[in-house]
Amino acid sequence: MKVLGVSGSPIKDSNTDKALKAVLEATGLETEFIKLIDYKVEPCRACLGCVNTNKCVIKDDGVMLAEKAKEADALVIAGFTPYSTIDARTKAFIERLYPLRHKNGFMAGKPGAAIITSAIPEGSKELPPAADMGINAVMFYMMEEGMRFVGSLKVQGNVPCVRCGFGDDCKMSGLKMMYGEMATINSVGIKSFESSPENIEAAKNLGKQITEALKS
């Protein structure tokens, strides 16, 4: 059995990537890691040119990636949440899986999971529930395709302001919005997947859940 993991994060060796790789490793199965920044994937054009062939008419890497999803036994989709919703690359990938639906339902019955990295602190009452919105985008895709959504993982990410060079002084700083007016790069710190025992354990558990779903 093979598990396909797809990361929409454009950052090299990002928290999203690390979390996804940890989940894949925990399955104990054959896996493949895909980083979407390495491919060209346009969003769906809603032309319905795929109805009779189950293949998209757009000549880019989306066709090949959809075939990988079709051939895999389980799918883990990992993204992040710019502007409190799932990122464009991950969304485009999901849209390009639409050709697999017609007449055959090639994704139906497969276990699936979501990993979402968000800079917004979990439980913030004044900010959007970005991580939940990202998970829902993946979960509802899988629900509509008849997949078995086995679970999700939320990862604490970093607002870009921590590395832009102006995060402490900019009046539009996301640090101030998320952590308060007195927040600084030093006080907030850099969040890393590997420094969170809770995330590491959750990733292992999610990987095991995928394996159990495949064996059931």
MARDRENPA-372552 format. One record per atom (N, C-alpha, C, O): residue in one letter; x, y, z. Coordinates in pm, whole numbers, plus 50000, padded with zeros to 5 digits. Layout:
N
AXYZ
...
//
This chain:
216
M500844988150000
M500005000050000
M500875012450000
M501965012650057
K500375023049935
K501155035249922
K500335047249967
K499155048549935
V501005056250042
V500375068450089
V501035080350022
V502265081750025
L500235088749960
L500735100749894
L500545112849986
L499455115150038
G501605120450004
G501535132650084
G501865144649998
G502885144749929
V501035154850002
V501195166649917
V501265179150003
V500355181850082
S502345186849988
S502525199050066
S502405211349976
S503045212349872
G501545220750020
G501385233249947
G502325244149995
G502305255149940
S503145241450094
S504055251650147
S505175254450048
S505835245150002
P505425267350015
P506505270549924
P507865271649993
P508885272649925
I507875271550125
I509115273250202
I509845259950214
I509255249750247
K511145260350188
K511945248150194
K511985242750337
K512225250150432
D511725229850351
D511785223050480
D510955230350585
D511405232550698
S509765234050548
S508875241850635
S508265233250745
S508405221050744
N507595239750839
N506865232350942
N505825223250880
N505595212050927
T505185228050774
T504195219850702
T504835207350645
T504295196350659
D505995209050581
D506715197650525
D507105187650633
D506925175550618
K507645192850743
K508115184150851
K506965176150911
K507095164250940
A505835182850929
A504675175950985
A504195165050891
A503875153850933
L504135168350763
L503675158550664
L504605146550658
L504155135150655
K505905149150656
K506865138150650
K506785129450775
K506955117250767
A506525135550890
A506375127851014
A505165118651008
A505215107251053
V504075123850953
V502865115650938
V503115104150841
V502755092750869
L503735107050729
L504025096650630
L504915085750689
L504655073850671
E505955089950760
E506865080250821
E506155071350921
E506435059450931
A505225077350996
A504515069851099
A503585059251044
A503165050351118
T503245060050916
T502375049750859
T503095036350849
T502455025750853
G504415036750834
G505165024450817
G504985018050681
G505375006650659
L504375025550589
L504075020450455
L504935027550351
L505695036650384
E504815023250228
E505475030350118
E504805044050104
E503575044950103
T505595054550092
T505045068050083
T505735075949973
T506815072349926
E505085086749933
E505695096349839
E505335110349885
E504185113349915
F506355118949890
F506185132849931
F506255141849808
F507225141349732
I505235150049790
I505165159449678
I505145173749733
I504365176749823
K506005182349678
K505995196549717
K505535204549596
K506215205049493
L504375210749608
L503715216749492
L504485228049428
L504315230649309
I505355234949504
I506135245949447
I507055240949335
I507505248749252
D507325227949334
D508195222049232
D507465218949102
D508075214249006
Y506155221449098
Y505345217948982
Y504475229648939
Y504245239049015
K504015228848816
K503085238848766
K501685232848766
K501415223048697
V500805238948846
V499435233748859
V498465245548852
V498355253248948
E497765246848742
E496725257148730
E495465252748805
E495265240748826
P494635262148845
P493335258348903
P492405253048795
P492645255048676
C491355246548836
C490335241248744
C489685252648665
C489455263448719
R489395250248538
R488745260148452
R487235257948443
R486545265548375
A486725247748510
A485285244648508
A484745242648367
A483605246148338
C485585236848280
C485165234848140
C484475221548117
C483825219648014
L484595212148212
L484025198648203
L484615190548087
L483995181048039
G485795194348044
G486465186647939
G486985173247987
G487505165347908
C486855170648116
C487365158248175
C486305147548195
C486605136648242
V485055150548160
V483945141648196
V484105127648138
V483855117848209
N484495126548013
N484555113447948
N485895106447961
N486005094447936
T486935113947999
T488285108148003
T488835106748144
T489805099448166
N488245113748241
N488775114448377
N490175120448381
N490955117948473
K490495128448279
K491775135448275
K491555149948235
K490745152948147
C492275159048301
C492135173348275
C492705176948138
C493665170748092
V492105186848075
V492575191447944
V493725201247956
V494375204347855
I494015206348076
I495125215748095
I496435207948090
I496615198348164
K497325212048005
K498575204947984
K499645210148080
K500525217748042
D499565205848203
D500585209448301
D500765197748397
D500275186748371
D501475199948507
D501775189048600
D500575184148679
D500645173648743
G499475191548675
G498275187348746
G497765173848700
G497205166248780
V497945170748572
V497495157848519
V498275146448583
V497695136448626
M499575148048589
M500435137848649
M500165136248798
M500125125048850
L499965147448868
L499715146749011
L498365140149042
L498235132949140
A497375142648957
A496085136048975
A496225120948956
A495585113249027
E497055116848862
E497295102548842
E497955096248964
E497645084949002
K498875103749026
K499515098749148
K498475096849259
K498505086949332
A497555106449271
A496505105349371
A495595093449341
A495165086349432
K495305091549215
K494465080349172
K495105066949206
K494415057649249
E496405066049188
E497115053449210
E497405050749356
E497595039249395
A497445061249438
A497755059649580
A496575053249654
A495435054149611
D496895046849765
D495855040549846
D495305050049952
D494195047950003
A496065060449986
A495625070550083
A496275083850046
A497315084249980
L495645094750090
L496115108050053
L496135117150176
L495145118150249
V497275123850196
V497405133850302
V497705147250236
V498695148650165
I496855156950258
I497015170250199
I497415179950308
I496745181150410
A498535187050285
A499065196450384
A499165210350323
A499725212050214
G498625220250394
G498675233950345
G498835243850458
G499025239950573
F498755256550425
F498835266850528
F497755277150501
F496995275850405
T497665287650585
T496475296150579
T496785311050563
T496595318650658
P497255315450446
P497355329750422
P495945335750415
P495055330050353
Y495755347050477
Y494435353450481
Y493335344050529
Y492205344350481
S493695335550625
S492725327250700
S491955317250616
S490835313450652
T492545312950505
T491955301950430
T493085294050366
T494235298250372
I492785282850307
I493825274350254
I494575281150140
I493995288850063
D495865278450131
D496715285150031
D496355281149888
D495745270749865
A496755289749794
A496335288249654
A496875275549589
A496175269149512
R498115271849619
R498675259749556
R497925247349599
R497585238849517
T497665246349729
T496935234649778
T495515234449722
T495015223849685
K494885245849717
K493525246649662
K493515242649514
K492625235449471
A494495247349438
A494565243849296
A494755228749278
A494155222649190
F495595222749362
F495795208249356
F494485200949382
F494135191549309
I493765205149484
I492485198749516
I491525200049397
I490865190349359
E491445211949339
E490555213949225
E490915204849108
E490035200049037
R492205202549089
R492635194348975
R492415179448998
R492685171348908
L491945175649114
L491535161749136
L490105159349091
L489635147949093
Y489425169949051
Y488025168849009
Y487815158848895
Y486805151848896
P488725157648795
P488505147848688
P488365133448735
P487775125248666
L488905130448852
L488835116748902
L487445112948952
L487185101348985
R486565122648956
R485225120549011
R484265113748913
R483555104348950
H484235118548789
H483185114948694
H483025099848674
H484005092848646
K481825094948689
K481405081348655
K482065070448739
K481425060448772
N483335072348774
N484095061748842
N484345064148990
N484425054649067
G484475076849030
G484785079849169
G486075073349214
G486085065549309
F487175076649147
F488435069849173
F488985072149314
F489785064149363
M488585082949380
M489085085649514
M488175080049623
M488565079649740
A486995075749587
A486015071049686
A486545059249766
A487145049949711
G486315059649896
G486715048749984
G488125049750037
G488475042550131
K488945058349981
K490335059350026
K490425067450156
K489705077350172
P491295063450248
P491515071650367
P492215084650329
P493045085050238
G491875095350400
G492505108150375
G492675115950505
G491975113550603
A493615125350504
A493865133450622
A494345147250579
A494745149350465
A494275156550674
A494675170450647
A495685175050751
A495595171650869
I496655182850705
I497605189650793
I497555204450758
I497725208150641
I497325212850856
I497245227150830
I498155234750927
I498065233051049
T499015243050870
T499865251750950
T499265265750947
T498945271050840
S499125271751065
S498545285151074
S499325293351174
S499705288451281
A499555306051139
A500275315051231
A499385320251342
A499875324651446
I498075319751321
I497145324851423
I497145315551544
I496925303551529
P497385320851662
P497405312351781
P496085304951801
P495005310751785
E496175292451834
E494985284251856
E494175289851972
E494715293152077
G492885290851952
G492005295452057
G491835310452066
G491175315352158
S492415317851972
S492265332451973
S490815336151947
S490215331651849
K490235344352035
K488825347952025
K488585359851932
K487455362151890
E489615367351902
E489445379451822
E489875377751676
E489725386951596
L490405366151642
L490885363751507
L490165351751445
L489615343451517
P490155350851313
P489445339851247
P490035326251285
P491225325251312
P489215315751288
P489705302251315
P490355296451190
P489835287051130
A491495302151153
A492115299151024
A492425284251007
A492165278450902
A492995278151111
A493365264051099
A492135255351073
A492175246250990
D491045258251143
D489815250551121
D489285252650980
D488775243250918
M489405264850929
M488925267650793
M489765260250690
M489235255450589
G491065259350715
G491925251750625
G491615236950627
G491535230450523
I491435231550747
I491085217450760
I489755214450691
I489615204350622
N488795223250710
N487495221250647
N487595220650495
N486895212750432
A488455228950437
A488615229050291
A489065215350241
A488595210650137
V489965209050315
V490435195750276
V489395185150311
V489085176450229
M488855185950430
M487895175950477
M486645175550388
M486155164750354
F486145187150351
F484925187250270
F485185182450128
F484305176450066
Y486395185050075
Y486745179049945
Y486665163849957
Y486045157149873
M487285158450060
M487315143850075
M485925138250099
M485595127550049
M485115145450174
M483745141150198
M482965140550067
M482245130850042
E483105150749985
E482375151249858
E482805140449761
E482035136349675
E484045135749775
E484525125149686
E484315111149744
E484715101249683
G483695110349862
G483425097249921
G484625090949987
G484635078850011
M485635098950018
M486795093750088
M486485092150237
M485465097050285
R487355085350308
R487215083550453
R488185092950523
R489375090050531
F487685103950572
F488535113650640
F488845108350780
F487955107150864
V490125105250804
V490475098650930
V490945108451038
V490965104951156
G491325120650998
G491745130151100
G492585141451044
G492835142250924
S493015150151135
S493775161951094
S494815165551198
S494785160751311
L495725174151157
L496775179051246
L496915194051225
L497085198751113
K496835201651334
K497065216051330
K498485218851378
K498905213951483
V499215226851301
V500585230251336
V500695245351353
V500215252951269
Q501325249751462
Q501535263951485
Q502645269051393
Q503765264151399
G502315278851309
G503275284151216
G503765298051255
G503515302651366
N504455304451163
N505045317551187
N504485327951092
N504445325850971
V504065339351147
V503635350351063
V504855355450986
V505925356651045
P504735358550857
P505885362950777
P506635374850836
P507805377050805
C505955382550921
C506565394450981
C507795391151066
C508605400051093
V507965378751107
V509135375351190
V510415375151107
V511505375151163
R510295374950973
R511505374550892
R511555384850779
R512445384350694
C510595394150778
C510595404150671
C511585415450696
C511975422550603
G512005417250823
G512935427850858
G512295439950922
G512995448750973
F510965440550919
F510265452250975
F509185448351076
F508365456651115
G509185435751118
G508105430651202
G507905437851332
G506785438551382
D508985443351391
D508865450051520
D508285464151509
D507695469251605
D508455470551393
D508105484651381
D506955487751285
D506335498351295
C506675478751194
C505645481251092
C504265482851157
C503885474851243
K503515493051115
K502175495151172
K501195484351128
K500135482751189
M501545476751023
M500695465950976
M501185452251024
M500735441950975
S502085452151119
S502705439751164
S501675429551213
S500825432451297
G501785417751158
G500925406751203
G501245402451344
G500385396951413
L502475404951389
L502835401751527
L501935409251625
L501445403451722
K501735422351598
K500905430551685
K499455425951680
K498765425551783
M498985422551561
M497605418251544
M497325405251619
M496265403651680
M498285396051614
M498045382851671
M498415381751818
M497795374351893
Y499445389151858
Y499975387251993
Y499905399752081
Y500345399352196
G499365410852028
G499225422852108
G500245433552074
G501275430652013
E499975445852113
E500785457352076
E502215456752127
E503115462652068
M502435449552235
M503785448852293
M504595437252235
M505755435352273
A504025429552144
A504715417852089
A505895421952002
A505835431851928
T506965414352011
T508155416251927
T508565402751871
T508075392251913
I509475403151775
I509975390651718
I510605382051828
I510395369851830
N511355388251917
N512005380652024
N511015375052124
N511175363752171
S509975382752157
S509015377952257
S508135366752203
S507755357652277
V507825367452075
V506995357152013
V507815344751980
V507385333452003
G509005346951927
G509885335851892
G509485329051763
G508455332151703
I510315319751721
I510085311951599
I509495298551637
I510075291051716
K508355295351580
K507695282651608
K508245271851513
K508335274051392
S508595260451568
S509095249451485
S508385236551521
S508105233951638
F508085228751420
F507375216051441
F508135207051535
F507555201151626
E509445205951516
E510245196551592
E510385200251740
E510785191951821
S510065212751775
S510175216851915
S508875214551992
S508785217852111
S507875209051927
S506595206551991
S506355191552009
S505965184851913
P506575186152127
P506315171952151
P504875168052121
P504595156952076
E503945177552146
E502535174652119
E502285172551971
E501565163351932
N502885181051886
N502725179551742
N503365166751691
N502805159951605
I504525163551744
I505215151451701
I504385139151734
I504235130051652
E503835138851855
E503005127551895
E501725126851813
E501275116051774
A501135138651786
A499915139051706
A500175134151563
A499325127451504
A501335137551509
A501695132951374
A501835117851370
A501385111351275
K502465112251472
K502615097651479
K501245090851487
K500995080751421
N500385096551568
N499035090651583
N498245091351453
N497535082051418
L498375102651382
L497645104051256
L498155094051154
L497375088151079
G499465092051150
G500025082051059
G499495068151090
G499175060450999
K499415064951218
K498895051751258
K497415050351222
K496965039551183
Q496665061251235
Q495245060951200
Q495065058051051
Q494145050751012
I495925063650968
I495855061150824
I496105046550795
I495405040350715
T497135041050860
T497465026850840
T496325017750884
T495975008150816
E495745020950999
E494625012951049
E493425013550956
E492735003650935
A493185025450899
A492075026950806
A492305018850679
A491365013350622
L493555018050635
L493865010250516
L493714995350539
L493344987850449
K493994991250660
K493934976850691
K492534972250727
K492254960250724
S491644981550760
S490284977750802
S489394974850682
S488224971450699
//
